[in-house]
């Protein structure tokens, strides 16, 4: 097929019936010559409500420039974002996970309604990235994802800081280890500028996963937000979207089962967030690729954790960028046989070909450990199952020395009640702190529990108290925590029948999570249980009534 015909716009055609379409587009600056070119969208999640996204407008302009230079007609449109860090520990956190689907739905709507031929999606904060990727998976046009980039670390009194330093500072303050002035100093210096939270938290985890998936240009996930590299990344992304259209490469050609295995592998190697399980399942569902939580367990068993990155390690993403970034890590993993090299990527080349061009890790760097002396011999994201979580639960065990914990359940139906108990020193060493009715339906919205987990760490209880929930944890969470317990309490999962004082065991080696209650007793408690009413108002009501189980990615279009 002639190249010009192949990439000619769906809408910018000579068909007389399209005259009204063309008339509308003329009003936004499209010319006769432009009608011969493909229409390239730039989906921006720019917003002033969070540092993760405050710089994205300038990045969208760069992507627009790249698409125009390549030969397309670029058009920028926007969607929403919310900040997990700002909403954490408040009722606002219930909107966080639903925002992923609002973002996906809105981008899909614009791409479909405007008949865009290809597009670039730019995201920053945690839910932007999977939201953009779910939209890309559904839209069925060539597309490129660009990550807004990581924030630089803050410094105060010689200490390197990030947002988790503040959450843990609250626990230290409550414990009497630091005073008001010291906490205020940490607060004022932790976030020095634009960009997403600096450690291997959810945003950096998902950006890394998308690059490993093949849907971002090499380096996109580790290039800092406020750097010339990020500006160059965006210009190149605009050109790449046009090139994919030219070559006829679609998301379904890139996001294969093997590509998802590459993404999971890199997440395991770098010690990524538990949210990666939820979001990769959702993206796979959107592109109709069969990925389950069992795939995470299979890969976890064979991939070592080799990164000394926060929250369990010392370094942040900007440090990794300086020693070669994610391309150097992927090169290392590919050469060691951990990645599928034949997967095509948005460069138009394979993982193997990209790796051949990538830099090696800097000589003498200490962020990425050797395979001979890894941080952990297998991956840190562990799927647990048992009579407390028949459909699975997710634990992040990086840096956790405790392999098995048995203790009495301390049961709370809200995060607020549990937090008050911790603050008032009512939770003791050895306890199993349970927070339920916080799942996708029950929350509603499956809120994250960084506040309470960070307070436990700050009080020195991070590995002395186990924290369990059918809600989620932030990528910044570390310690003895288990989230995503499924089925959730709201739908009659066994966690709903747990009683104060029941003995609970978490065993990361056996990958078990068990309550020492007989099946007969569980059934009796089930008969005596009544589900609370589902939330019925607005976006949270729609979410609660449509969302699937967390073990299926908490998607809102799982129809049977």
C-alpha positions, 0 to 999 in steps of 0.5 A: 500500500502507498505510504501516504494512503496508509497514514492518511487521516480517517477524518481529514479526507476528500470525501464530500460527506466529511465537509462538516467535519473539516469545517469544524477543524478549520476553526481550530487551525487545520488547513487544506494541506493538513487534511492530507495528514494523519491526526495525532492526539496528545492526551495530557494529564496536566493539572495544578493539583499535584507536583506529579503533573504540574509540568505536563503541559510543557511536555505535551507541547514538546510531544505536539512539536514532535508529532508535527515535525514527523508529518502529523497534525497534533491536537492536545486534549486533557483529562483529570488527575488526583494526588494519592499523596494529598488524599492519603489518610482522608476520605478523598483516597476513595477516589484514587483507584476509580480515577484510573477508570475515569482517566481511561474512559475519558481518553478512550472517549476522545480518541474514539469520538474524534477519530484520532489516527494515533496518539501520545498519552502523558501521565505522572501520578500513580493512576495516570499511568495505568489509566492511560495504558488501559485507554491505549489498550482499548483504543486500537490505534497506534499509541505511545506512553510518556512518563512525566518523570520522577521528582528530585529528592529533598534534603534537610539537615544532610538527610535525603528525603521524599514524601514517605519520609514525611509519613514516617515522620508522623509516626516518629513524632507520635513516638516522641522521637522527633519534635514539632520543629523537626517534623515541620522541617521534613515536611517543608523539604521533602518535595522540592519541585515537579515530578512523581514520588522519587522511590520505587513507589507506584508511579515509578513502578508503573512507568518502569513496567510500561517501558519494559512492556515496550510501550514507552521509549527507552529511558522514559521511566527513569528520565527525571521530570525537570531535565532536558532528557524528559523534554527530548523524550516527549519530542521523540514520543510525538515522532514515534507515534507517527512512525508507528502509524507509518509502520502499522504497529498497534498496541496489540502487536506490542502488548503480548503475553511475553511483553507482560512477562517482561514487565513483571520481571523488571518490576520484581527485579527493581522491587516495585509496588504491590499496585503493579499486580492490580494495574498490570492485570487491568491493562492485560484485561483491556488488551485481552491478554490472559494474565493472572496473579499466578503469573506473578507467582511463577515469575517471582520464583525465578527473578532476583530482587537486585535494586537498592531502591526506596522504600526498603532501600537507600536510593531513588529513581534519579540516582538510578537515572545517573547510572544508566537508568531502566535501559541499563537494567533491562540490558542487564536482565536481557543478557542474563536471560530474564527477558523475552528479546523478540518482543516488538516495542514502540521503537519499531525494534525488539527488546533485544535490539533496544538492549544492544543500543542501551548503555551498561550500568556505570562502573562502580555503581551500588544501586543495582546489585549483582545476580550473585549477591542480590538483595533477595534471591527471588522477587519481593511481590508475593501472592499469598493464598489460604482460607483468609484469602482464597482468591489471593492477597499481595505482600511486598517482602523486600527488606522484611526479615520476618518470614512468618508471623502468627498472632491475634487478630485486632479487627477494625472496619475502618482505617480511621478506627485502626489508626486511632488505636495505633496512635493511642498505643493500643496495638501491641507487638505480635498483633495482626492488625486487620482493616476490612471493608476497604476493598474495591466495592466496600471502600468503595474505591480500595483506598491505600493505607500508607498513613497507618503503615508509615506510622507503624514503621515510625513507631518501630512496629513495622516488622512487629505488627502485621497489617492486613487489609482488603484495601491497598498499600502505597508503593511507599509502604514497607514492613509486614503488610498484606493487601488486596485480600480477596474476596473482599469483606463486602462480598462475603470474603472470609476476612468479613468473618474474622473476629477479634482474637482469632489467630492468624498466620502469614507465611511468605515462604509457604505463600500462605495466609490462614486464620485458625478457624474451622470451616464449620465455624466459618460457615456458621459465621457466614450465615450470621453475617449481613453485607453492608449496603453498597454506596449508591451516590455519584462516581463512587456509587457507579464504581462500587456497583460495577467494579470486579474483584482485586484479583482480576485487576479491579476493572469496571468492564468485566462482563460475564 
